[in-house]
Amino acid sequence: MQQSGSARSLPFDYATSICCFWIVAGFFLDAWAHGHVPIESFFTPYHATFYSGMLALILVVAAYAMHHRSYGKPWRDCIPQPYHLAMLGFPIFVVAGIGDLIWHTFLGIEQGVDALLSPTHQALGLGMFFLASGPIRSVLSDRARATTLGQQLPLVIGLASWLILVHFGTAYAFDPGAARLDAPPPISPFTPDYMTALSIGYYKISVGVLIAIFQSALMTGFALYTVARIRLSPGAFTIFFLLANVPAAAAFTNDTPLLAIVVAQSLAAGIFADAFVARYDPNPETASPYRRFAVLLPLTYTGTYLLAVLATGGTWWDWNVALGAWLWTGVIGFALSLIGTARRTA
């Protein structure tokens, strides 16, 4: 039962969630541009993409509020209650956007990892985190009636926007780099560079395994958060994984099969999650299905990645590394399920 604000509006949920996705997907278009196009100014078509999305979101919210204001409602009651906290995202985003302009003007244009760790870019992401929470909280507030895919899609799009934000902030930890084309230079024994090459190889493979574990933990964490709060309709998880992962893969694929690999593993994980939820309805109150879901989802996601890498050129990881990394993702999923079902006993 909503305590204040206007009643939930499904068209409003759709409009806000699509605008949020427009903005965060635009972040990756800008990330692509930083790696492919000389950028010497704040005023670029890539910045315009996500800033225009913010303008669209402002217009949507303003039009909705003014429509309800015309009926004599107080301003606070012109926006659905689940969106009240989300509105904090507007001032955060505006201040961060002005700060980003000042930052670029006086400190230059960030490149590479600098663009991901820029304080103003992180503040833009924080504003979007709040704004994208609106449609998520709106659907969850009405979960008893939001039982169809059409009613749940704003939540799915909002969650995808959240995960895109995480991918953007940790883009240096997106691809494990197991493909053969990502292999370090060959190690030649009995040369002055032997120890250096050996160290690079160990470092690269260790980071790759950590990235595989990290990405699987992200997918599983979002999935466990969702099933603990609502039973999604068939197709919802598949749409979620595709929307959340494809923008990052598209930005980084270049002349590699990365995009196809990410689409394959997102489809596999999504189809598995949809089928498992339809059959077992995993949630913290049903510990066994919940834990099996937490283990099998990352195993599906990472296993598909490794198989897709093998099918598109091979891998430089040996079987010990590949199988060990794969099993570790399942262990991490199990650990996350234990956290999700933990309760105070005294």
C-alpha positions in Angstrom: 0.0 0.0 0.0 1.5 3.3 -1.1 1.5 5.9 1.7 1.9 9.0 -0.4 2.3 10.0 -4.0 0.1 9.2 -7.0 -0.9 5.7 -7.9 1.5 3.5 -9.8 1.4 4.2 -13.6 2.8 1.5 -15.9 3.4 3.9 -18.8 5.3 6.1 -16.4 7.4 3.2 -15.3 8.2 2.3 -18.9 9.0 5.9 -19.9 11.4 6.4 -16.9 13.1 3.0 -17.3 13.7 3.4 -21.0 15.1 6.9 -20.5 17.4 5.6 -17.8 18.6 2.8 -20.1 19.1 5.4 -22.9 21.4 7.4 -20.6 23.5 4.5 -19.2 23.8 2.8 -22.7 25.0 6.3 -23.9 27.8 6.0 -21.3 29.2 3.1 -23.2 28.9 4.9 -26.5 31.0 7.6 -25.0 33.5 4.9 -23.7 33.7 3.5 -27.2 34.4 7.0 -28.6 37.2 7.5 -26.1 39.0 4.5 -27.5 38.3 5.1 -31.2 37.8 8.8 -31.9 40.0 11.8 -31.1 38.1 13.7 -28.4 39.3 17.2 -27.5 36.1 18.8 -26.2 33.3 18.2 -23.7 30.8 19.0 -26.5 30.7 15.8 -28.5 27.8 13.8 -30.1 28.6 11.0 -27.6 28.1 13.2 -24.6 25.0 14.6 -26.3 23.6 11.0 -26.4 23.3 10.5 -22.7 22.7 14.1 -21.8 19.7 14.1 -24.3 18.5 11.0 -22.5 18.6 13.0 -19.2 16.6 15.8 -20.8 14.0 13.3 -22.0 13.8 11.9 -18.5 13.3 15.4 -17.0 10.6 16.1 -19.5 8.8 12.8 -18.7 8.9 13.4 -15.0 7.9 17.1 -15.3 5.0 16.3 -17.6 3.7 13.5 -15.3 4.0 15.8 -12.2 2.3 18.7 -13.9 -0.5 16.5 -15.1 -1.3 15.4 -11.6 -0.7 18.9 -10.3 -3.5 20.1 -12.5 -5.9 18.1 -10.4 -4.9 20.1 -7.3 -2.6 17.6 -5.7 0.3 18.7 -3.6 3.6 18.5 -5.5 4.8 15.7 -3.3 1.8 13.6 -4.3 2.3 14.3 -8.0 5.0 11.6 -8.2 4.4 7.9 -7.2 5.9 7.2 -3.7 8.5 4.7 -5.0 10.1 7.5 -7.0 10.6 9.9 -4.2 14.0 8.6 -3.3 14.9 8.3 -7.0 14.4 12.1 -7.5 17.7 12.7 -5.6 19.3 11.5 -8.8 18.4 14.7 -10.6 20.4 17.2 -8.5 23.3 14.7 -8.2 23.4 14.3 -12.0 23.1 18.0 -12.7 25.9 19.0 -10.3 28.1 16.1 -11.6 27.4 17.2 -15.2 28.5 20.8 -14.4 31.5 19.5 -12.6 32.3 17.3 -15.6 32.3 20.3 -17.8 34.6 22.2 -15.5 36.8 19.1 -15.0 37.3 18.7 -18.8 37.9 22.4 -19.3 40.7 22.7 -16.8 42.1 19.2 -16.5 41.6 17.8 -20.0 39.9 14.8 -21.4 40.4 11.5 -19.6 41.6 8.5 -21.5 41.5 4.8 -20.7 41.0 3.7 -17.1 41.1 7.4 -16.1 37.7 7.9 -17.6 36.2 5.1 -15.5 37.7 6.5 -12.2 37.0 10.2 -12.8 35.2 11.6 -9.8 32.7 13.5 -11.9 31.9 10.4 -14.0 31.4 8.4 -10.8 29.1 11.1 -9.5 27.1 10.9 -12.8 26.8 7.2 -12.2 25.6 7.7 -8.7 22.8 10.1 -9.9 21.8 7.4 -12.4 21.8 4.7 -9.7 19.2 6.7 -7.8 17.1 7.5 -10.9 17.0 3.9 -12.2 15.8 2.8 -8.7 12.4 4.4 -9.4 10.9 1.8 -11.8 12.6 -1.0 -9.8 10.9 0.1 -6.5 7.7 0.9 -8.3 7.3 -2.7 -9.7 8.3 -4.2 -6.4 5.8 -2.1 -4.5 3.1 -3.6 -6.7 4.6 -7.1 -7.0 1.3 -8.9 -6.0 -0.2 -7.6 -9.3 2.9 -7.4 -11.4 2.8 -11.0 -12.5 3.3 -10.7 -16.3 6.3 -9.9 -18.3 4.7 -6.7 -19.6 4.1 -5.5 -16.0 7.6 -6.5 -14.9 9.7 -5.1 -17.8 10.3 -1.7 -16.2 12.0 -3.4 -13.2 14.1 -5.6 -15.6 15.2 -2.5 -17.6 16.0 -0.6 -14.4 18.0 -3.5 -13.0 19.8 -3.7 -16.4 20.7 0.0 -16.1 22.1 -0.7 -12.6 24.3 -3.5 -14.0 25.4 -1.4 -16.9 26.6 1.2 -14.4 28.6 -1.5 -12.6 30.1 -2.7 -15.9 31.0 0.9 -16.8 32.7 1.6 -13.5 34.6 -1.7 -13.7 35.1 -2.0 -17.5 38.8 -3.0 -16.9 37.3 -6.2 -15.3 34.8 -7.2 -18.0 36.6 -9.7 -20.3 38.6 -12.5 -18.6 40.8 -12.6 -21.7 40.9 -16.3 -22.1 40.8 -16.2 -25.9 44.0 -17.2 -27.7 44.3 -13.7 -29.3 44.6 -12.3 -25.7 47.6 -14.5 -24.8 50.7 -12.8 -23.6 53.9 -13.0 -25.7 55.5 -16.5 -25.7 58.0 -17.3 -23.1 61.5 -18.0 -24.4 63.7 -19.7 -21.8 67.4 -18.9 -21.3 66.9 -15.3 -22.5 67.3 -12.0 -20.5 63.5 -11.4 -20.8 62.5 -14.9 -19.4 61.6 -13.8 -15.9 59.7 -10.7 -17.2 57.7 -12.7 -19.7 57.0 -15.4 -17.1 55.7 -12.7 -14.6 53.5 -11.1 -17.3 52.0 -14.5 -18.1 51.3 -15.4 -14.4 49.9 -11.9 -13.8 47.6 -12.0 -16.9 46.2 -15.4 -16.2 45.6 -14.6 -12.5 43.8 -11.4 -13.4 41.7 -13.3 -16.0 40.6 -15.9 -13.4 39.7 -13.1 -11.0 37.6 -11.3 -13.7 35.7 -14.5 -14.5 34.9 -14.9 -10.8 34.0 -11.3 -10.4 31.7 -11.2 -13.5 29.9 -14.4 -12.4 29.5 -13.0 -8.9 27.9 -9.9 -10.4 25.4 -11.9 -12.5 24.6 -14.2 -9.6 24.3 -11.3 -7.1 21.8 -9.5 -9.3 19.8 -12.7 -9.9 19.7 -13.6 -6.2 18.6 -10.0 -5.3 15.8 -10.3 -7.9 14.4 -13.8 -7.0 14.5 -12.8 -3.3 12.0 -10.0 -4.1 9.8 -11.1 -7.0 9.1 -14.1 -9.2 10.0 -13.0 -12.7 8.0 -14.2 -15.7 9.6 -16.4 -18.3 11.8 -14.3 -20.6 12.6 -11.7 -18.0 16.0 -13.0 -17.1 17.0 -13.5 -20.7 16.1 -9.9 -21.5 17.9 -8.7 -18.4 21.2 -10.4 -19.2 21.2 -9.3 -22.8 20.3 -5.6 -22.0 22.9 -5.5 -19.2 25.8 -7.1 -20.9 25.6 -6.2 -24.6 26.3 -2.5 -24.4 29.7 -3.2 -22.7 30.6 -6.0 -25.1 29.6 -3.8 -28.1 31.9 -1.0 -26.8 34.9 -3.4 -26.3 34.6 -6.0 -29.1 36.6 -4.2 -31.8 37.7 -6.9 -34.3 37.3 -9.8 -31.8 34.4 -12.2 -31.3 33.8 -10.7 -27.8 30.3 -9.4 -28.6 29.1 -12.8 -30.0 30.6 -14.6 -26.9 28.8 -12.2 -24.5 25.6 -12.6 -26.4 25.9 -16.4 -26.2 26.7 -16.5 -22.5 23.9 -14.0 -21.7 21.4 -16.0 -23.6 22.5 -19.3 -22.0 22.4 -17.8 -18.5 19.1 -16.1 -19.2 17.4 -19.1 -20.6 18.6 -21.3 -17.7 17.5 -18.7 -15.1 14.0 -18.4 -16.7 13.5 -22.1 -16.9 14.8 -22.7 -13.3 12.6 -19.9 -11.9 9.5 -21.2 -13.8 10.1 -24.7 -12.4 11.4 -24.2 -8.8 10.7 -20.5 -7.9 14.0 -20.2 -6.0 14.0 -17.7 -3.1 15.6 -17.5 0.4 12.6 -19.3 2.0 13.3 -22.4 -0.2 16.9 -22.9 0.6 17.7 -25.9 -1.6 16.4 -24.5 -4.9 17.8 -21.1 -4.0 21.3 -22.5 -3.5 21.2 -24.8 -6.6 20.2 -21.7 -8.6 23.1 -19.7 -7.1 25.6 -22.4 -8.0 24.2 -23.4 -11.5 23.7 -19.9 -12.8 27.4 -18.8 -12.7 28.5 -22.3 -13.9 26.2 -21.8 -16.9 27.4 -18.3 -17.5 31.2 -19.0 -17.2 30.9 -22.4 -18.9 29.3 -20.9 -21.9 32.0 -18.2 -22.0 34.8 -20.9 -22.0 33.0 -23.0 -24.7 32.4 -20.0 -26.9 36.0 -19.0 -26.6 37.0 -22.5 -27.7 34.6 -22.3 -30.6 35.8 -18.9 -31.9 39.6 -19.4 -32.0 40.6 -21.3 -29.0 42.0 -20.4 -25.5 45.5 -20.0 -24.2 44.3 -21.2 -20.7 45.2 -24.8 -20.0 42.6 -27.2 -18.7 43.6 -26.8 -15.1 43.0 -23.0 -15.2 39.8 -23.2 -17.3 38.2 -25.9 -15.1 39.5 -24.4 -11.9 38.1 -21.0 -12.8 34.8 -22.5 -13.8 34.4 -24.4 -10.5 35.4 -21.3 -8.5 32.4 -19.4 -10.0 30.1 -22.0 -8.7 31.7 -21.8 -5.2 31.3 -18.1 -5.2 27.6 -18.5 -6.1 27.1 -20.9 -3.3 28.7 -18.4 -0.9 26.4 -15.7 -2.1 23.4 -17.9 -1.4 24.6 -18.5 2.2 24.7 -14.7 2.6 21.2 -14.4 1.1 19.7 -16.9 3.5 21.6 -15.8 6.7 19.3 -14.8 9.6 19.9 -13.8 13.1 19.4 -16.6 15.5 19.6 -14.7 18.8 
